[in-house]
Amino acid sequence: MKQIRVITIAINSSSQRKLRFLKLQATRSWKLIQNIHIRWNFIYLMFQRAYQLHDMINTWVEKFLTDAKIQTIQLKKNEWLLVLFIDNMLNSFYELTLIIFRIINVDIHLEFQMFDAFFNHFNVIEMIVRDNACTSQALVLWACELAFNKLAKYYFKTKSKDELIYNLAMILNFTQKLNLYQDWDANENDSHFYYNKYRKEFKNYFHHYYEEKTTTAEVRAQVTSNVDQIMQYDNVIDHLLTML
């Protein structure tokens, strides 16, 4: 990343150098994007734009820099492949950020799904890297581990007092219900551990807050036998859970 940033600053900091770089592009006039520390997406955008223009960057470095500077910042072919790989690794985060920006309504029901997607994303990357040995394999795996640990840090914050809220939000979302927990159980070879746990949690919450409460004989007498049977707690909750 340091080399990409140095090249970007070198070109963008001078209007003359910037103009020379733009003239190297035959069909477009794209400027290089410099990362901003307080906006993580700019790291992704910087890598993306640099790789899109990597041929022009190589040409600019060779044409306008002295030999000493070329040796310092010029990227080799395998380093450009690493830039592409990191760019692809960050792409999912960038795309999800754009989706969240477009969501107007509350999106708490997506929380577990998003974490699940990201953990799977890093697992896939790790498998690809291990299966395709390269000079930067150890570096990429180290970066994946750091990213995975950072993600886990925030995921485990959902497993505190707010876990019930995330669970209820996801289960009541008609597109998911209990399906995600079944997938977790299947993937971890721990049959119905998550499924039973969160199903029970939902059932207990429903029982505590929505169980029918009849206080007097007069009220009960007003309810017909059919309605009374339908509204019994066990029937209602079991029927509801069969639909999830």
For each residue, the residues with C-beta under 8 A, 3 or more apart:
1: 4 5 35 43 47 86
2: 5 6
3: 6 7 73 74 75 79
4: 1 7 8 46 47 50 75 83
5: 1 2 8 9 34 35 46
6: 2 3 9 10 72 73
7: 3 4 10 11 32 50 57 61 73
8: 4 5 11 12 32 33 34 46 50
9: 5 6 12 13 34
10: 6 7 13 14 17 73
11: 7 8 14 17 18 21 32 60
12: 8 9 17 18 31 32 34
13: 9 10 17
14: 10 11 17 18
15: 18 19
16: 19 20
17: 10 11 12 13 14 20 21 64
18: 11 12 14 15 21 22 31
19: 15 16 22 23
20: 16 17 23 24 60 64
21: 11 17 18 24 25 32 56 60
22: 18 19 25 29 31
23: 19 20
24: 20 21 56 59 60
25: 21 22 28 29 30 53 56
26:
27:
28: 25
29: 22 25
30: 25 49 52 53
31: 12 18 22
32: 7 8 11 12 21 46 49 50 53 57
33: 8 42 45 46 48 49 50
34: 5 8 9 12 42 46
35: 1 5 42 43 45 46
36: 39 42
37:
38:
39: 36 42
40: 43 44 93
41: 44 45 93 94 97
42: 33 34 35 36 39 45 46
43: 1 35 40 46 47 90
44: 40 41 47 48 87 90 91 93 94
45: 33 35 41 42 48 49 94
46: 4 5 8 32 33 34 35 42 43 49 50
47: 1 4 43 44 50 51 83 86 87 90
48: 33 44 45 51 52 87
49: 30 32 33 45 46 52 53
50: 4 7 8 32 33 46 47 53 54 57 83
51: 47 48 54 80 83 84 87
52: 30 48 49
53: 25 30 32 49 50 56 57
54: 50 51 57 58 75 80 83
55: 58 59
56: 21 24 25 53 59 60
57: 7 32 50 53 54 60 61 75
58: 54 55 61 62 74 75
59: 24 55 56 62 63
60: 11 20 21 24 56 57 63 64 65
61: 7 57 58 64 65 69 70 73 74
62: 58 59 65 70 74
63: 59 60
64: 17 20 60 61
65: 60 61 62 69 70 73
66: 69 70
67: 70 71
68: 71 72
69: 61 65 66 72 73
70: 61 62 65 66 67 73 74
71: 67 68 74
72: 6 68 69
73: 3 6 7 10 61 65 69 70
74: 3 58 61 62 70 71
75: 3 4 54 57 58 79 80 83
76: 79 80
77: 80 81
78: 81 82 134 135 136
79: 3 75 76 82 83 136
80: 51 54 75 76 77 83 84
81: 77 78 84 85 134
82: 78 79 85 86 136 139 140
83: 4 47 50 51 54 75 79 80 86 87
84: 51 80 81 87 88
85: 81 82 88 89 136 140
86: 1 47 82 83 89 90 140 143
87: 44 47 48 51 83 84 90 91
88: 84 85 91
89: 85 86 92 121 125 143 144 147
90: 43 44 47 86 87 93 94
91: 44 87 88 94 95
92: 89 95 96 117 118 121
93: 40 41 44 90 96 97 118
94: 41 44 45 90 91 97 98
95: 91 92 98 99
96: 92 93 99 100 114 117
97: 41 93 94 100 101
98: 94 95 101 102
99: 95 96 102 103
100: 96 97 103 107
101: 97 98
102: 98 99
103: 99 100 107
104:
105:
106: 109
107: 100 103 110 111
108: 111 165 166 169
109: 106 113 169 170 172 173 176
110: 107 113 114
111: 107 108 114 115 158 166 169 170
112: 115 116 158 166 167 170 180
113: 109 110 116 117 170 176 180
114: 96 110 111 117 118
115: 111 112 118 119 151 154 155 158
116: 112 113 119 120 180 183 184
117: 92 96 113 114 120 121
118: 92 93 114 115 121 122 151
119: 115 116 122 123 148 151 155
120: 116 117 123 124
121: 89 92 117 118 124 125
122: 118 119 125 126 144 147 148 151
123: 119 120 126 127
124: 120 121 127 128
125: 89 121 122 128 129 140 144
126: 122 123 129 130 141 144
127: 123 124 130 131
128: 124 125 131 132
129: 125 126 132 134 137 140 141 144
130: 126 127 137 141
131: 127 128
132: 128 129
133: 137
134: 78 81 129 137 140
135: 78
136: 78 79 82 85 139 140
137: 129 130 133 134 140 141
138: 141 142
139: 82 136 142 143
140: 82 85 86 125 129 134 136 137 143 144
141: 126 129 130 137 138 144 145
142: 138 139 145 146
143: 86 89 139 140 146 147
144: 89 122 125 126 129 140 141 147 148
145: 141 142 148 149
146: 142 143 149 150
147: 89 122 143 144 150 151
148: 119 122 144 145 151 152
149: 145 146 152 153
150: 146 147 153 154
151: 115 118 119 122 147 148 154 155
152: 148 149 155 156
153: 149 150 156 157
154: 115 150 151 157 158
155: 115 119 151 152 158 159
156: 152 153 159 160
157: 153 154 160 162
158: 111 112 115 154 155 162 163 166
159: 155 156 163
160: 156 157 163
161: 164
162: 157 158 165 166
163: 158 159 160 166 167
164: 161 167 168 201 205
165: 108 162 168 169
166: 108 111 112 158 162 163 169 170
167: 112 163 164 170 171 198 201 202
168: 164 165 171 172 202 205
169: 108 109 111 165 166 172 173
170: 109 111 112 113 166 167 173 176 180
171: 167 168 176 177 178 198 202 244
172: 109 168 169
173: 109 169 170 176 177
174: 177
175:
176: 109 113 170 171 173 179 180
177: 171 173 174 243 244
178: 171 181 182 195 198 199 244
179: 176 182 183
180: 112 113 116 170 176 183 184
181: 178 184 185 194 195 197 198 199
182: 178 179 185 186 192 194 195
183: 116 179 180 186 187
184: 116 180 181 187 188 194 195
185: 181 182 188 190 191 192 193 194 195
186: 182 183 189
187: 183 184
188: 184 185 193
189: 186
190: 185 193 194
191: 185
192: 182 185 195 196
193: 185 188 190 196 197
194: 181 182 184 185 190 197 198
195: 178 181 182 184 185 192 198 199
196: 192 193 199 200
197: 181 193 194 200 201
198: 167 171 178 181 194 195 201 202
199: 178 181 195 196 202 203 241 244
200: 196 197 203 204
201: 164 167 197 198 204 205
202: 167 168 171 198 199 205 206 241 244
203: 199 200 206 207 237 241
204: 200 201 207 208
205: 164 168 201 202 208 209
206: 202 203 209 210 211 237 240
207: 203 204 210 211 233 237
208: 204 205 211
209: 205 206
210: 206 207
211: 206 207 208 233
212: 231 232 233 236
213:
214: 219 220 223
215: 219
216: 219 220
217: 220 221
218: 221 222
219: 214 215 216 222 223
220: 214 216 217 223 228
221: 217 218
222: 218 219
223: 214 219 220 227 228 231
224: 227 228
225: 228 229
226: 229 230
227: 223 224 230 231
228: 220 223 224 225 231 232
229: 225 226 232 235
230: 226 227 235 236
231: 212 223 227 228 235 236
232: 212 228 229 235 236
233: 207 211 212 236 237
234: 237 238
235: 229 230 231 232 238 239
236: 212 230 231 232 233 239 240
237: 203 206 207 233 234 240 241
238: 234 235 241 242
239: 235 236 242 243
240: 206 236 237 243 244
241: 199 202 203 237 238 244
242: 238 239
243: 177 239 240
244: 171 177 178 199 202 240 241
